[in-house]
């Protein structure tokens, strides 16, 4: 796959048919968007790719395999639909949260290599406290996250990020082939310099999209949070933001700032300008936390099938059964 083919796939050559790609001569500045590119998601939609019906035809012209071309067509199609008004995960998808936006995800932990599951260390948590936006003391951070697997901690911070902007992430455990989740987060080997790629949803409650993190990527906790939140942004139909990225350091830019703070509101205690994704997030989710600022979502707890001696144990708490369990 050469530079011209990549630019077409990423949506930078919308006026050129892929049948004519072999005739295009690029200038040095044309390839700037390919430098230091960590995300494999297109930057803009291409009408020709969005309307393509034959992945094999696209494979011939872009030098990509059939599966990649099928995903690329779907991605451009969803980006086109989004640009004409299609939103993201609708409100009321799940009975537990009838008045809120929510999406179920499966974290495919078995696919993540050991270096992405290594224990979180003290210094990484200290930097979260220093960022102030999470409202936790160092002791609280230590109690919740110290020595936990890095991918689990990163996912929890990403979940909290999207809860704060109006969409609740609900973890499911239905397996990689399950049908109960909307977002499948897994680690795979991604060729080249790309370290993450994820796909838009189609604006329905039942859509299933992938979120891939490169298995060779070796970040710290904050780097993994930024990448995972960026790729989840695509799952929420957010596009890349390039203008002024060195100033705002937005989640969907290619120039994140550490430590990880989620989507900056531009107000204290954030130390950076407002994230440019906020207008899209407000259109999609309203921008208010779920279910309310300063509260944690009340996810229904699982109930064991059989109580022991008239007592249920649910997530470490004991409940005495005084009537029939139905």
C-alpha positions in Angstrom: 0.0 0.0 0.0 1.7 3.2 -1.2 1.2 6.8 0.0 -1.4 7.6 -2.7 -3.5 4.6 -1.8 -3.3 5.4 2.0 -4.4 9.0 1.4 -7.4 7.7 -0.6 -8.3 5.3 2.1 -8.0 8.0 4.8 -10.3 10.3 2.8 -7.7 12.9 1.6 -8.2 12.3 -2.2 -12.0 12.7 -2.6 -11.8 14.3 -6.0 -9.7 11.5 -7.5 -11.3 8.1 -8.5 -9.3 5.1 -7.2 -9.1 4.0 -10.8 -6.8 7.0 -11.5 -4.6 6.7 -8.4 -1.7 5.3 -10.4 -1.6 8.7 -12.3 -1.3 10.9 -9.2 2.1 12.4 -8.3 2.2 13.7 -4.7 4.1 16.7 -3.4 6.0 16.4 -0.1 3.4 18.4 1.8 0.7 16.0 0.6 2.0 13.2 2.8 2.2 15.2 6.0 -1.1 13.6 7.2 0.7 10.2 7.0 3.5 11.1 9.4 3.4 9.9 13.0 0.0 8.5 12.3 -1.1 6.3 15.2 -4.8 5.8 14.3 -6.0 3.8 11.3 -9.4 5.4 11.1 -10.1 7.6 8.1 -9.9 11.4 8.6 -12.7 12.2 6.2 -15.3 10.2 4.3 -14.9 9.5 0.6 -18.1 9.3 -1.4 -16.7 6.8 -3.8 -15.6 4.4 -1.1 -18.8 4.9 0.9 -20.9 3.8 -2.1 -18.6 0.9 -3.2 -20.4 -2.5 -3.2 -17.5 -4.7 -4.1 -14.7 -5.0 -1.5 -12.6 -7.0 -4.0 -12.6 -4.1 -6.4 -11.5 -1.8 -3.7 -8.8 -4.3 -2.7 -7.4 -4.2 -6.2 -7.0 -0.5 -6.3 -6.0 0.2 -2.7 -3.7 -2.8 -2.0 -5.6 -3.9 1.1 -7.0 -7.3 1.9 -10.8 -8.1 1.6 -11.6 -7.8 5.3 -9.8 -4.5 5.6 -11.8 -3.2 2.5 -15.1 -4.4 3.9 -14.4 -2.5 7.1 -13.2 0.6 5.2 -16.4 0.7 3.1 -18.5 0.4 6.3 -16.5 3.1 8.0 -16.8 5.6 5.1 -20.5 4.8 4.8 -21.1 5.5 8.5 -19.0 8.7 8.4 -21.1 9.9 5.5 -24.4 9.1 7.3 -23.0 10.9 10.4 -22.1 14.0 8.4 -25.7 14.3 7.3 -27.2 14.1 10.7 -27.0 10.5 12.0 -26.2 10.6 15.7 -24.5 8.0 17.9 -25.8 5.5 20.4 -29.5 6.5 21.0 -31.1 7.2 24.4 -32.9 4.3 26.0 -31.1 1.4 24.4 -31.1 -0.6 27.7 -33.9 -1.1 30.2 -31.6 -0.3 33.1 -31.2 3.3 31.8 -34.4 4.1 29.9 -33.7 7.9 29.9 -30.0 7.8 29.2 -27.6 7.0 26.5 -25.8 3.8 27.2 -23.6 1.3 25.3 -22.5 -2.2 26.2 -18.9 -3.3 25.7 -16.9 -6.5 26.0 -13.2 -6.1 27.1 -11.5 -9.1 25.5 -8.9 -9.4 28.2 -7.5 -12.7 27.0 -6.2 -10.9 23.8 -4.1 -8.3 25.6 -0.4 -9.1 26.1 1.2 -9.1 29.5 2.8 -5.7 29.1 -0.7 -4.1 28.7 -1.9 -6.0 31.8 1.0 -5.3 34.1 0.2 -3.7 37.5 -0.5 0.0 37.7 2.2 1.7 39.8 2.1 4.5 42.3 3.6 7.3 40.1 1.0 6.8 37.4 -1.8 7.3 39.9 0.0 10.3 41.5 -0.2 12.0 38.1 -4.0 11.5 38.0 -4.3 13.2 41.3 -2.1 16.1 40.1 -4.5 16.6 37.2 -7.2 17.4 39.7 -10.1 16.8 37.3 -11.0 13.4 38.8 -11.8 14.6 42.3 -10.0 11.7 44.1 -7.3 11.8 46.7 -4.1 9.8 46.3 -5.3 7.4 49.0 -8.6 6.8 47.2 -6.7 6.3 43.9 -4.4 3.8 45.6 -7.3 1.9 47.2 -9.1 1.7 43.8 -6.4 1.2 41.3 -2.9 0.4 42.7 -1.6 -2.9 41.3 -4.7 -3.5 39.2 -4.1 -4.6 35.6 -3.3 -1.5 33.4 -5.9 -2.3 30.8 -8.6 -2.6 33.4 -7.7 0.8 35.0 -7.5 2.5 31.6 -10.9 1.2 30.7 -12.4 2.4 34.0 -11.1 5.9 33.3 -12.3 5.8 29.7 -15.8 4.7 31.0 -15.8 7.6 33.5 -14.8 10.0 30.7 -17.9 9.0 28.6 -20.2 8.9 31.6 -19.3 12.5 32.2 -20.2 13.6 28.7 -23.5 11.8 28.7 -23.1 8.1 27.6 -22.7 5.2 30.0 -20.4 2.3 29.2 -21.8 -1.0 30.6 -19.4 -3.9 30.7 -20.7 -7.3 29.6 -19.1 -10.7 29.8 -20.8 -12.5 26.9 -17.5 -13.5 25.2 -15.9 -12.5 22.0 -18.6 -14.2 20.0 -21.4 -12.8 22.2 -24.3 -10.8 20.8 -25.1 -8.7 23.9 -22.3 -6.1 23.5 -22.0 -3.2 21.1 -18.3 -2.5 21.3 -15.7 -5.3 21.2 -12.4 -4.0 22.7 -9.5 -6.3 21.9 -5.7 -6.3 21.2 -4.5 -7.4 17.8 -1.3 -7.0 15.8 -1.7 -4.0 13.6 0.9 -3.6 10.8 3.0 -0.5 10.3 3.0 2.5 12.7 -0.7 2.3 13.5 -1.4 1.5 17.2 -5.2 1.7 17.2 -8.2 1.6 15.0 -12.0 1.6 15.7 -15.2 2.0 13.7 -18.2 4.3 13.8 -21.6 3.0 14.9 -24.7 3.3 12.7 -26.9 5.1 15.2 -28.9 2.1 16.3 -28.9 0.2 19.6 -28.0 -3.1 18.1 -24.9 -2.1 16.1 -21.7 -4.0 16.8 -18.3 -2.3 16.2 -14.7 -3.1 16.9 -12.0 -1.3 18.8 -8.5 -2.6 18.2 -5.4 -1.7 20.2 -2.0 -2.8 18.8 -0.5 -5.7 20.8 3.0 -4.3 20.2 2.2 -0.9 21.7 4.0 -0.4 25.0 2.6 2.7 26.8 2.3 3.9 30.3 -1.2 4.1 31.9 -1.8 7.7 30.6 -0.8 6.8 27.1 -3.1 3.8 27.1 -5.9 5.9 28.5 -5.4 8.5 25.7 -5.3 5.9 22.9 -8.3 3.9 24.2 -10.4 7.0 24.7 -9.4 8.2 21.2 -10.5 4.9 19.6 -13.7 4.8 21.7 -14.3 8.3 20.3 -14.6 6.7 16.9 -17.0 4.2 18.3 -19.0 7.2 19.4 -18.9 8.6 15.9 -16.2 11.3 16.6 -13.9 12.3 13.8 -10.3 13.4 14.0 -9.5 17.0 15.0 -6.4 18.5 13.5 -6.8 22.3 13.6 -4.9 23.8 16.6 -4.2 20.4 18.1 -0.9 21.5 19.6 -2.9 24.0 21.7 -6.0 22.1 22.8 -4.5 18.6 22.9 -8.0 17.1 22.2 -8.7 13.4 22.6 -9.4 13.1 18.9 -6.2 14.9 17.8 -2.9 13.3 17.2 -1.1 15.3 19.8 -2.5 14.3 23.3 -1.3 15.9 26.4 -0.3 14.0 29.6 -1.6 13.3 32.1 -4.9 12.0 30.8 -7.9 14.2 31.7 -10.6 13.1 29.3 -12.5 15.7 27.4 -11.4 19.1 28.8 -14.2 21.6 29.4 -11.6 24.5 29.3 -12.6 25.4 32.9 -10.8 25.0 36.2 -9.4 22.5 37.2 -8.6 21.6 33.6 -5.2 23.0 32.4 -6.0 23.0 28.7 -8.5 24.7 26.4 -11.9 23.2 25.7 -11.8 19.9 23.7 -13.0 20.5 20.1 -15.2 17.4 20.3 -17.6 19.0 22.8 -20.0 20.3 20.2 -20.5 16.9 18.7 -20.8 15.3 22.2 -23.4 17.8 23.2 -25.4 17.1 20.0 -25.2 13.4 20.6 -25.5 13.1 24.4 -26.4 16.5 25.8 -23.1 16.9 27.7 -24.5 16.1 31.2 -23.1 13.3 33.2 -25.0 10.0 33.7 -26.9 9.7 35.9 -25.7 13.0 37.6 -22.5 14.8 38.4 -20.8 13.4 41.5 -22.7 10.2 41.5 -21.8 6.7 40.3 -24.2 4.8 38.0 -26.3 2.3 39.8 -25.7 -0.8 37.6 -28.0 -3.6 38.7 -26.1 -6.2 40.7 -26.1 -9.9 39.7 -28.2 -12.1 42.0 -26.9 -15.6 42.6 -29.2 -18.5 41.7 -29.1 -20.1 45.2 -28.8 -18.4 48.6 -26.7 -20.1 51.2 -28.4 -20.6 54.6 -30.9 -17.9 53.7 -28.2 -15.3 52.9 -27.1 -13.9 49.6 -23.6 -12.6 49.0 -23.6 -9.8 46.3 -20.3 -8.2 45.5 -19.1 -8.7 49.1 -22.2 -7.6 50.9 -24.6 -9.9 52.8 -28.3 -9.8 52.3 -30.7 -11.8 54.5 -33.6 -13.4 52.6 -36.9 -13.0 54.4 -39.2 -14.2 51.6 -39.3 -16.2 48.5 -36.5 -15.5 46.0 -38.0 -15.2 42.6 
